């Protein structure tokens, strides 16, 4: 199962994800808490590229491919 929390920045996605992961652990369901982009070593590099103001000239297609590469890494977890 792959559960995501979506919303605007600062709305509490990480807080709710941590709460859910904690609850799952309590009831004996293993989980992996991660973030996108990020969550893996390569994902952290992708995150840095996407969030770096120096890379504002990235084309929308290039940005999409970076997000998709990160998602592919998550699906291997």
N, C-alpha and C positions, 0 to 999 in steps of 0.2 A: 504494500500500500504506500502511496506517495501523497502526503498531505502538504498543502502549501497554505500560507497565510499571505494575503495580498491586501494592499492599501497604501495610502500616502505615507510619506516619511514622517516618523514620529507618532503614528497612530496606535502603536502598541503591538505590532506584529511579533517582534522578538519576545516581548513579555509573554504574550499568549502562547507562543511556540514553546517557550521554556516551561510554562505551567503545564501544557499538555504533555510534554516529554516527561516531566516529573510525575504526573499522574499515571501515565502509562507504565513507568518504572515501578511505581507503588503496586500496581495490579499485575505486575509480572510480564508486561508486554515490552520486549526490547524495541528500542528506537534509536535513530541516528538524528541528532539535531545539527543542522547545517544552515547555510545561507547562500543565496544566489544574488549576484555572482560572488563566488568565494567558496569556502568550505573545504577546499583541497589546496594543495600547494600551487598547482597550475591555476586553479580558480582564483586564488589570491592575486596572482599576477594579472589575470584577466580583469579582476575588480580594480586593481591599481590603474590599469590602462583606461578603463571606462570612466573612472572618477577623476582622472588627472585633467585639469583645465588646459594643459598643453595639447591635449588630443581633441579639442573641440572641432577640428576639421575632419574627424572620422565621418565617412559617409554613413547614412542610415543602414545600408546593406552590410558594411563592415561591422558596425555596432551589433546588428542582428546576428551575424555569424559568431561574434565573440560570445554573446549570450547563449547561442545554441551550442557552442563548444562547451561552455560551462555546464549547461543542462545535460549534455551527453556524459560528462564526467560524473554528474550526480546519479544518473541512471545506472552507472556501473557499480555504485556503492552497494 
